[in-house]
């Protein structure tokens, strides 16, 4: 994974060859936009998708009715190493890249610190912080809102300051659809756009 400021290519581009697109996880968070962009250092070689249909029993002569888009879950594993950081003289290893991904699951510290004194004097009712709209970007045909359900990080090969030099990150997330988010919301609009693209692709492949 790379931060937003880093070059998204690992190797020199060969003239005449197609430019490699990188997968990414993006959190649309107005409070901290830079830390919410995680571009994959290397695209995973395997991506597993599981679709579970959402149907209801019919009340007439139709045995089943589709009630909403299927629940779609995705799992993938990212491989990271600190070679790029070392080339730039960055001594923090993979810690910043891992932190960028993990922060998608945390409420922002500034918001939490602001709530506490207001809560103490009874000025606000404490409401959990709304999570940023998180997008999984996998090429132009797959830009979808998601809910990250689990991140498993395996760190290895530490430097003298105990910063990890290599890591594997397992990501599990559920795609959110327009029924979850509302069709008129930004995430709902992206979901419907993704479905329309899928329908067009299905027609092309017919």
C-alpha positions in Angstrom: 0.0 0.0 0.0 1.1 3.5 -0.6 -0.1 6.8 0.7 -1.7 9.4 -1.5 1.6 11.3 -1.9 3.5 8.3 -3.3 4.1 7.3 -6.9 1.6 4.6 -7.7 4.0 2.7 -10.0 6.6 0.3 -8.7 8.5 -0.1 -11.9 9.4 2.1 -14.8 6.7 2.3 -17.4 7.6 0.6 -20.7 6.7 2.9 -23.7 3.8 1.5 -25.6 2.6 -0.9 -22.8 -0.6 -0.3 -20.9 -0.2 1.5 -17.6 -0.9 -0.8 -14.6 -3.9 0.3 -12.6 -3.6 0.0 -8.9 -6.4 -1.1 -6.6 -7.2 1.1 -3.7 -9.3 1.7 -0.6 -10.5 5.3 -0.2 -12.3 6.7 2.9 -14.2 9.9 2.0 -13.5 11.7 5.3 -13.6 15.5 5.3 -11.7 15.6 8.6 -8.6 13.8 7.3 -8.6 13.2 3.6 -4.9 12.4 3.1 -4.8 9.6 5.6 -7.9 8.0 4.1 -6.4 7.1 0.7 -4.7 3.7 0.6 -3.3 2.7 -2.8 -2.1 -0.9 -3.0 1.6 -1.3 -3.3 1.1 -4.5 -5.3 -2.2 -5.7 -6.6 -3.3 -8.9 -4.9 -3.1 -12.0 -7.1 -6.3 -13.5 -5.7 -9.6 -11.8 -5.0 -12.5 -13.9 -3.6 -16.1 -12.8 -4.0 -19.1 -14.4 -2.4 -22.6 -13.5 -3.5 -25.6 -14.5 -1.3 -29.1 -13.9 -3.0 -31.7 -11.9 -1.1 -35.1 -13.4 -2.0 -38.5 -13.7 -0.4 -41.1 -16.3 -0.8 -43.8 -15.2 -3.2 -47.4 -14.8 -2.1 -48.9 -15.8 -5.5 -47.8 -18.3 -8.1 -44.3 -16.9 -8.1 -42.2 -19.1 -5.8 -39.5 -16.5 -5.2 -39.1 -12.8 -5.5 -35.8 -10.9 -5.5 -36.2 -8.4 -2.7 -32.9 -6.5 -3.1 -29.4 -6.9 -4.5 -27.4 -9.9 -3.2 -25.1 -9.5 -0.3 -21.6 -9.5 -1.8 -18.5 -10.1 0.3 -14.9 -9.8 -0.9 -11.7 -11.0 0.6 -8.2 -10.4 -0.6 -4.6 -10.4 0.7 -2.1 -7.7 0.2 1.7 -8.1 0.3 3.7 -5.1 1.5 7.4 -4.5 1.8 9.4 -1.4 2.7 11.8 -1.3 -0.3 10.2 1.8 -1.7 10.4 3.6 1.6 14.1 2.6 2.1 14.9 4.0 -1.4 13.5 7.4 -0.3 15.4 7.3 3.0 12.1 6.8 5.0 13.1 5.1 8.3 9.5 4.3 9.4 9.1 1.2 7.4 5.6 0.1 6.7 4.1 1.7 9.8 2.5 4.7 7.9 1.0 2.5 5.3 -0.5 0.2 7.8 -1.7 3.1 9.9 -3.5 4.6 6.9 -5.5 1.4 6.4 -6.3 0.9 10.1 -7.5 4.5 10.6 -10.5 3.7 8.3 -11.8 1.8 11.4 -11.1 4.4 14.0 -13.2 7.4 15.0 -11.1 10.6 14.6 -9.2 11.6 17.8 -10.1 15.3 17.4 -13.8 14.5 17.4 -13.6 12.2 20.4 -11.5 14.8 22.4 -14.1 17.5 21.6 -17.0 15.3 22.7 -15.6 14.5 26.1 -15.8 18.0 27.8 -19.1 18.8 26.2 -20.5 15.5 27.5 -19.2 16.3 30.9 -21.2 19.5 31.1 -24.3 18.0 29.6 -24.2 20.0 26.4 -24.4 17.1 23.9 -25.9 13.7 23.7 -23.1 11.3 22.8 -23.7 9.7 19.4 -21.2 7.3 17.9 -19.1 8.9 15.2 -20.3 8.2 11.6 -17.9 6.1 9.7 -16.4 7.6 6.5 -17.9 6.5 3.2 -15.3 3.8 2.2 -14.8 2.9 -1.4 -13.1 -0.2 -2.9 -11.6 0.8 -6.3 -10.6 -2.1 -8.6 -10.4 -0.6 -12.0 -12.8 1.7 -13.7 -15.6 -0.9 -13.7 -15.6 -1.5 -10.0 -15.9 1.5 -7.7 -18.1 0.4 -4.9 -18.9 1.5 -1.3 -17.9 -1.1 1.2 -18.0 -1.8 4.9 -14.7 -3.3 6.1 -15.5 -6.2 8.4 -12.0 -7.5 9.3 -8.4 -6.6 8.8 -5.7 -9.2 9.8 -2.1 -8.0 9.7 0.9 -10.2 9.9 4.1 -8.2 10.4 7.6 -9.6 9.9 11.3 -8.6 9.5 11.5 -5.6 11.9 14.2 -2.9 11.7 16.2 -1.8 14.8 13.3 0.5 15.7 10.8 -2.4 15.5 9.1 -0.9 12.4 7.9 -3.8 10.2 9.7 -4.2 6.9 7.3 -6.8 5.4 3.7 -7.5 6.0 0.7 -9.4 4.8 -2.8 -7.8 5.2 -6.0 -9.9 4.8 -9.0 -7.7 4.1 -12.6 -8.7 4.4 -15.4 -6.4 3.5 -19.0 -6.3 2.4 -20.2 -4.3 -0.6 -22.9 -1.8 0.4 -25.7 -1.3 -2.1 -28.3 1.4 -2.8 -30.8 -0.4 -0.5 -28.3 -0.1 2.4 -27.3 3.6 1.7 -30.3 5.1 -0.1 -30.4 5.7 -3.8 -30.1 9.4 -3.5 -26.9 9.3 -1.4 -23.4 9.4 -3.0 -22.7 5.8 -2.0 -26.1 4.7 -3.3 -25.5 6.4 -6.6 -22.2 4.7 -7.0 -23.8 1.3 -6.2 -26.5 1.8 -8.8 -23.8 2.9 -11.4 -21.9 -0.3 -10.6 -25.0 -2.4 -11.1 -25.7 -0.7 -14.5 -22.1 -1.4 -15.6 -22.6 -5.1 -14.5 -25.8 -5.3 -16.5 -24.1 -3.9 -19.6 -21.2 -6.3 -19.2 -23.7 -9.2 -18.9 -25.4 -8.1 -22.1 -22.0 -7.9 -23.9 -21.1 -11.4 -22.7 -24.5 -12.9 -23.7 
